Amino acid sequence: MSYRIVRMYKDAGIRSRTIRRGLTLAEAQAHCSDPETSSRTATGSAAVARTRRLGDWFDGYEEEPNR
C-alpha cells in the first residue's frame, strides 16, 4: 500500500493537486506533520508567497489507488 500527498485549497475554484507519490504511511504522516505544509503554520518564503497568491491551503495524504 502506498500513499500520496495532495495539496488542497480553501478556494473551491482551485483544484487539489498531487505533489508526491509512492510514500509509506509513515512518510506521508511525517510530511503532513511539518509546519511548512499548511498556510496557517508555514513561515517559509515559498509557502507565504503561495498563501498570498492562492489563499489558505494544506497538504493531506490519501491511499493511492491500485494500478
N, C-alpha and C positions, 0 to 999 in steps of 0.2 A: 504494500500500500504506500502511495506517495501523496504528497500534499503540494499545493501551490499557494503562493502569496498573491492576493488580489487587493489592489488599491481601489478603495471606494470613496465616493464623493457625496457630500450632503446634497448638492445641487442635482436634482433628478435628471437634468439635461446633460450631465457629464457621465459618460459610460464608465463603468468599472473596467479595469484592465489588469491582466495577469502580469506581474513583474518578475516572478521567479517560479520555476517548476522543479519537480523531481526531488523535493525535500522530504526528509523524515519528519515525523511528528515533532520530535524534539527540536529540530532545526527550525521548523515553522513557528513553534511556540517561542523559541528564543528570538527570532526575528521580530515577532509581534510584541515581545516584552521590551524591546528597545524604545526609549522615549522618542527617538527620531522617526518613529513610524506612525505618528499621529500629529495632526495640526495643533492639537491642544497642548502637547508637551515638547514638540520639536523646537530646537533653537538654532540648528544649522542653517547656513545661508541658503542652500538649495531648498530646504523644506519651508523656510519662511517665505521665500520667493514664490514657491508653489501655492502656498496658502493665500498670498496676496492676489495671485493670478486666478486661482480656481476656487477659493473658499475652503471650507472645512473638509477634511479628508482623514482617512485612517487606512492602515493595512490590516487585513484579516487573512485567515487561511481557510482552505477547504480541501477536502479529499479530491484528488484528481480522478476523473472518470477512467475506467479501464479502456484501453485502446485495442 
